[in-house]
Amino acid sequence: MNILLDECVDARLANEIVGHVVTTVPQRGWDGMKDGPLLQLAALEFDVFITVDSNLPFQQNLSKFDLRIVILKAPGNRLADLKLLVPQLQRLLPHLTSHTATTISQETT
Protein backbone atom coordinates (compact mmCIF):
# COMPACT_ATOMS: atom_id res chain seq x y z
CA MET A 1 0.00 0.00 0.00
CA ASN A 2 1.03 3.58 -0.57
CA ILE A 3 0.75 5.44 2.72
CA LEU A 4 0.88 9.18 3.38
CA LEU A 5 1.79 10.46 6.85
CA ASP A 6 0.25 13.79 7.83
CA GLU A 7 2.67 16.56 8.77
CA CYS A 8 1.49 16.33 12.40
CA VAL A 9 2.85 12.76 12.60
CA ASP A 10 6.54 12.33 13.43
CA ALA A 11 8.17 11.49 10.07
CA ARG A 12 10.37 8.88 11.74
CA LEU A 13 7.27 6.73 12.16
CA ALA A 14 7.61 5.91 8.44
CA ASN A 15 10.59 3.71 9.29
CA GLU A 16 8.43 1.63 11.64
CA ILE A 17 5.75 0.77 9.05
CA VAL A 18 7.20 -2.15 7.11
CA GLY A 19 6.05 -3.73 3.88
CA HIS A 20 4.51 -0.53 2.52
CA VAL A 21 5.67 2.60 0.73
CA VAL A 22 5.41 5.43 3.27
CA THR A 23 5.76 9.10 2.30
CA THR A 24 5.27 12.21 4.41
CA VAL A 25 3.27 15.33 3.55
CA PRO A 26 6.46 17.48 3.66
CA GLN A 27 8.24 15.07 1.30
CA ARG A 28 5.48 15.71 -1.25
CA GLY A 29 5.74 19.47 -0.68
CA TRP A 30 2.19 19.61 0.64
CA ASP A 31 2.93 20.94 4.14
CA GLY A 32 0.73 23.81 5.29
CA MET A 33 -2.11 22.70 3.02
CA LYS A 34 -5.69 22.69 4.34
CA ASP A 35 -7.21 19.26 4.98
CA GLY A 36 -9.76 19.21 2.13
CA PRO A 37 -7.31 19.93 -0.71
CA LEU A 38 -4.70 17.71 0.96
CA LEU A 39 -7.07 14.75 1.09
CA GLN A 40 -8.07 15.33 -2.56
CA LEU A 41 -4.44 15.16 -3.66
CA ALA A 42 -3.69 12.23 -1.36
CA ALA A 43 -6.59 10.22 -2.81
CA LEU A 44 -5.02 10.47 -6.28
CA GLU A 45 -1.74 8.80 -5.24
CA PHE A 46 -2.17 7.06 -1.91
CA ASP A 47 -4.23 4.26 -0.41
CA VAL A 48 -3.97 5.32 3.23
CA PHE A 49 -3.64 8.67 5.03
CA ILE A 50 -2.37 8.53 8.62
CA THR A 51 -2.90 11.42 11.03
CA VAL A 52 -3.22 12.18 14.74
CA ASP A 53 -5.98 14.74 14.07
CA SER A 54 -9.01 13.16 15.74
CA ASN A 55 -11.22 16.04 14.53
CA LEU A 56 -10.66 15.23 10.85
CA PRO A 57 -13.80 13.04 10.44
CA PHE A 58 -15.94 15.85 11.89
CA GLN A 59 -14.37 18.55 9.71
CA GLN A 60 -14.35 16.73 6.37
CA ASN A 61 -16.89 14.71 4.40
CA LEU A 62 -14.78 11.56 4.14
CA SER A 63 -17.18 9.94 1.66
CA LYS A 64 -15.73 12.34 -0.97
CA PHE A 65 -12.24 10.82 -0.75
CA ASP A 66 -11.28 7.40 -2.11
CA LEU A 67 -8.86 6.99 0.73
CA ARG A 68 -8.52 4.97 3.91
CA ILE A 69 -7.89 7.30 6.84
CA VAL A 70 -6.23 6.18 10.06
CA ILE A 71 -6.24 8.29 13.20
CA LEU A 72 -3.55 7.36 15.69
CA LYS A 73 -4.69 8.09 19.23
CA ALA A 74 -1.83 7.87 21.71
CA PRO A 75 -1.11 9.58 25.04
CA GLY A 76 1.07 12.02 23.09
CA ASN A 77 2.44 12.68 19.60
CA ARG A 78 5.96 11.62 20.50
CA LEU A 79 7.52 8.90 18.38
CA ALA A 80 7.75 6.57 21.39
CA ASP A 81 3.98 6.84 21.93
CA LEU A 82 3.08 6.38 18.27
CA LYS A 83 5.41 3.39 17.81
CA LEU A 84 3.28 1.45 20.30
CA LEU A 85 0.39 1.63 17.83
CA VAL A 86 2.31 0.29 14.82
CA PRO A 87 1.69 -3.45 15.44
CA GLN A 88 -2.06 -2.80 15.56
CA LEU A 89 -1.78 -0.57 12.47
CA GLN A 90 0.08 -3.29 10.57
CA ARG A 91 -2.65 -5.83 11.41
CA LEU A 92 -5.48 -3.50 10.37
CA LEU A 93 -4.04 -2.06 7.14
CA PRO A 94 -5.30 -4.86 4.86
CA HIS A 95 -8.80 -4.59 6.32
CA LEU A 96 -9.39 -0.83 6.18
CA THR A 97 -12.29 0.58 4.18
CA SER A 98 -12.10 3.53 1.80
CA HIS A 99 -14.11 6.69 2.50
CA THR A 100 -13.93 6.12 6.26
CA ALA A 101 -11.69 6.84 9.23
CA THR A 102 -10.42 4.19 11.61
CA THR A 103 -9.07 5.18 15.00
CA ILE A 104 -6.25 3.12 16.44
CA SER A 105 -5.55 3.54 20.12
CA GLN A 106 -3.44 1.68 22.63
CA GLU A 107 -4.78 -1.81 23.16
CA THR A 108 -5.79 -2.71 26.64
CA THR A 109 -4.37 -5.87 28.13
PAZAPA-4460 file (N, C-alpha, C; in steps of 0.05 Angstrom, whole numbers, plus 32768, in hexadecimal, padded with zeros to 4 digits):
% residues 109
    n_x    n_y    n_z   ca_x   ca_y   ca_z    c_x    c_y    c_z   seq   type   mol
   8011   7FE8   8000   8000   8000   8000   8012   8019   8000     1      M     A
   8008   802E   7FF4   8015   8048   7FF5   8008   8057   800B     2      N     A
   8018   8060   801E   800F   806D   8036   801A   8089   8038     3      I     A
   8009   809C   8040   8012   80B8   8044   800F   80BF   8061     4      L     A
   8024   80C8   806D   8024   80D1   8089   801F   80EF   808A     5      L     A
   800B   80F7   8099   8005   8114   809D   801D   8122   80A9     6      D     A
   801F   813C   80A5   8035   814B   80AF   8035   814C   80CE     7      E     A
   801F   8147   80DB   801E   8147   80F8   8028   812C   8104     8      C     A
   802F   8119   80F3   8039   80FF   80FC   8057   8100   80F9     9      V     A
   8066   80F7   810D   8083   80F7   810D   808C   80E6   80F4    10      D     A
   809B   80F2   80E3   80A3   80E6   80C9   80B3   80CC   80CE    11      A     A
   80C0   80CA   80E5   80CF   80B2   80EB   80BE   8099   80EE    12      R     A
   80A4   809D   80F1   8091   8087   80F3   8091   8077   80D9    13      L     A
   8097   8084   80C3   8098   8076   80A9   80AB   805E   80A9    14      A     A
   80C1   8060   80B8   80D4   804A   80BA   80C9   8032   80C9    15      N     A
   80B4   8036   80D9   80A9   8021   80E9   8093   8011   80DA    16      E     A
   8089   801C   80C4   8073   800F   80B5   8080   8000   809E    17      I     A
   8081   7FE6   80A1   8090   7FD5   808E   807D   7FC8   807A    18      V     A
   8088   7FC3   8062   8079   7FB5   804E   8067   7FC8   803D    19      G     A
   806A   7FE2   8041   805A   7FF5   8032   806C   800D   802A    20      H     A
   8063   801C   8017   8071   8034   800F   8065   804B   801F    21      V     A
   8076   8058   8030   806C   806D   8041   807A   8087   803A    22      V     A
   806A   809B   8035   8073   80B6   802E   8067   80CA   8042    23      T     A
   8074   80E0   8046   8069   80F4   8058   805F   810C   8048    24      T     A
   804C   811B   8054   8041   8133   8047   8058   8146   803F    25      V     A
   806B   814C   8051   8081   815E   8049   8092   8153   8032    26      P     A
   8096   8139   8030   80A5   812D   801A   8097   8133   7FFF    27      Q     A
   807D   8134   7FFF   806E   813A   7FE7   806C   8158   7FE2    28      R     A
   8074   8168   7FF6   8073   8185   7FF2   8057   8190   7FF8    29      G     A
   8047   8181   8007   802C   8188   800D   8028   8193   8029    30      W     A
   803E   8199   8037   803B   81A3   8053   802D   81BE   8053    31      D     A
   801D   81C3   8067   800F   81DC   806A   7FF4   81DD   805B    32      G     A
   7FEE   81C7   804C   7FD6   81C6   803C   7FBE   81C0   804E    33      M     A
   7FA7   81CB   8048   7F8E   81C6   8057   7F85   81A9   8051    34      K     A
   7F77   819E   8065   7F70   8181   8064   7F61   8179   804A    35      D     A
   7F4D   8188   8042   7F3D   8180   802B   7F4E   817D   8011    36      G     A
   7F5C   8191   8009   7F6E   818F   7FF2   7F83   8179   7FF5    37      P     A
   7F8E   8177   800E   7FA2   8162   8013   7F97   8146   800F    38      L     A
   7F7F   8141   8019   7F73   8127   8016   7F6C   8121   7FF8    39      L     A
   7F64   8136   7FEA   7F5F   8133   7FCD   7F78   812A   7FBE    40      Q     A
   7F8E   8137   7FC4   7FA7   812F   7FB7   7FB0   8114   7FC0    41      L     A
   7FAE   810F   7FDA   7FB6   80F5   7FE5   7FA7   80DE   7FD8    42      A     A
   7F8D   80E2   7FD3   7F7C   80CC   7FC8   7F85   80C5   7FAC    43      A     A
   7F93   80D7   7F9E   7F9C   80D1   7F82   7FB4   80BF   7F82    44      L     A
   7FC4   80BF   7F97   7FDD   80B0   7F97   7FE0   809B   7FAD    45      E     A
   7FD0   809E   7FC2   7FD5   808D   7FDA   7FBC   807D   7FE1    46      F     A
   7FC1   8067   7FEF   7FAB   8055   7FF8   7FA2   805D   8014    47      D     A
   7FB6   8065   8024   7FB1   806A   8041   7FBD   8085   8049    48      V     A
   7FAE   8094   8059   7FB7   80AD   8065   7FB7   80AA   8083    49      F     A
   7FCE   80AE   8090   7FD1   80AB   80AC   7FD5   80C6   80BA    50      I     A
   7FC5   80CB   80CE   7FC6   80E4   80DD   7FC2   80E0   80FB    51      T     A
   7FC6   80F4   810A   7FC0   80F4   8127   7FA9   8107   812C    52      V     A
   7F9E   8113   8117   7F88   8127   8119   7F6D   8119   811D    53      D     A
   7F65   8116   8135   7F4C   8107   813B   7F33   8117   8132    54      S     A
   7F36   8131   812C   7F20   8141   8123   7F1A   813E   8105    55      N     A
   7F2D   8132   80F6   7F2B   8131   80D9   7F10   8125   80CF    56      L     A
   7F06   810F   80DB   7EEC   8105   80D1   7ED4   8118   80D5    57      P     A
   7ED7   812A   80E8   7EC1   813D   80EE   7EC4   8156   80DD    58      F     A
   7EDC   815B   80D2   7EE1   8173   80C2   7EDF   816E   80A4    59      Q     A
   7EE1   8155   809C   7EE1   814F   807F   7ECC   813A   8079    60      Q     A
   7EC1   813B   8061   7EAE   8126   8058   7EBF   8110   804C    61      N     A
   7EC6   80FC   805B   7ED8   80E7   8053   7ECE   80D6   803C    62      L     A
   7EB4   80D6   8037   7EA8   80C7   8021   7EB2   80D2   8006    63      S     A
   7EBC   80EA   8006   7EC5   80F7   7FED   7EE1   80ED   7FE4    64      K     A
   7EEF   80DF   7FF6   7F0B   80D8   7FF1   7F0F   80BA   7FEF    65      F     A
   7F19   80B1   7FD9   7F1E   8094   7FD6   7F39   808E   7FE4    66      D     A
   7F37   808D   7FFE   7F4F   808C   800F   7F47   807F   8029    67      L     A
   7F59   806F   8034   7F56   8063   804E   7F64   8076   8062    68      R     A
   7F56   807F   8076   7F62   8092   8089   7F66   8084   80A4    69      I     A
   7F7D   8087   80AF   7F83   807C   80C9   7F8A   8092   80DC    70      V     A
   7F7D   8092   80F3   7F83   80A6   8108   7F91   8097   811E    71      I     A
   7FAA   809F   8124   7FB9   8093   813A   7FB3   80A3   8153    72      L     A
   7FA9   8095   8167   7FA2   80A2   8181   7FB4   8096   8196    73      K     A
   7FC8   80A6   819E   7FDB   809D   81B2   7FDC   80B2   81C8    74      A     A
   7FE8   80AC   81DF   7FEA   80C0   81F5   7FF7   80DA   81EC    75      P     A
   8008   80D9   81D8   8015   80F0   81CE   801D   80EC   81B1    76      G     A
   8028   8100   81A4   8031   80FE   8188   804E   80F7   8185    77      N     A
   805B   80F0   819B   8077   80E8   819A   807A   80CE   818B    78      R     A
   8091   80CA   817F   8096   80B2   8170   8093   8099   8181    79      L     A
   809D   809A   819A   809B   8083   81AC   807E   807B   81B0    80      A     A
   806C   808F   81B3   8050   8089   81B7   8043   807D   819E    81      D     A
   8049   8088   8187   803E   8080   816D   8048   8064   8165    82      L     A
   8061   805E   816B   806C   8044   8164   805D   802D   8171    83      K     A
   8051   8032   8188   8042   801D   8196   8029   8015   8186    84      L     A
   8020   8026   8174   8008   8021   8165   800E   8012   814A    85      L     A
   8027   8011   8143   802E   8006   8128   8026   7FE8   8125    86      V     A
   802A   7FD7   8139   8022   7FBB   8135   8004   7FB9   812E    87      P     A
   7FF4   7FC8   813C   7FD7   7FC8   8137   7FD1   7FD4   811B    88      Q     A
   7FDF   7FE9   8114   7FDC   7FF5   80F9   7FE3   7FE0   80E4    89      L     A
   7FF9   7FD2   80E7   8002   7FBE   80D3   7FEC   7FA8   80D0    90      Q     A
   7FE0   7FA0   80E6   7FCB   7F8B   80E4   7FB2   7F96   80D6    91      R     A
   7FAB   7FAF   80DA   7F92   7FBA   80CF   7F94   7FC4   80B3    92      L     A
   7FAC   7FCB   80AA   7FAF   7FD7   808F   7FA1   7FC7   8079    93      L     A
   7FA3   7FAD   8077   7F96   7F9F   8061   7F77   7F9F   8063    94      P     A
   7F6D   7FA6   807A   7F50   7FA4   807E   7F42   7FBF   807F    95      H     A
   7F50   7FD5   807A   7F44   7FEF   807C   7F32   7FF4   8064    96      L     A
   7F1E   8005   8068   7F0A   800C   8054   7F0E   8028   804A    97      T     A
   7F0C   802C   8030   7F0E   8047   8024   7EF6   8058   802D    98      S     A
   7EFB   8072   802C   7EE6   8086   8032   7EDF   8087   8050    99      H     A
   7EEF   807A   8060   7EE9   807A   807D   7F03   807F   808D   100      T     A
   7EFF   8085   80A6   7F16   8089   80B9   7F15   8073   80CD   101      A     A
   7F2D   8068   80D4   7F30   8054   80E8   7F42   805F   80FD   102      T     A
   7F3A   805E   8116   7F4B   8068   812C   7F59   8050   8139   103      T     A
   7F73   8053   813C   7F83   803E   8149   7F8E   804A   8163   104      I     A
   7F87   803D   8178   7F91   8047   8192   7F9F   8030   81A0   105      S     A
   7FAC   8036   81B6   7FBB   8022   81C5   7FA8   800C   81CE   106      Q     A
   7FB1   7FF3   81C7   7FA0   7FDC   81CF   7FA2   7FD8   81ED   107      E     A
   7F8C   7FD0   81F8   7F8C   7FCA   8215   7F93   7FAC   8219   108      T     A
   7FA1   7FA7   822E   7FA9   7F8B   8233   7F9B   7F80   824B   109      T     A
***
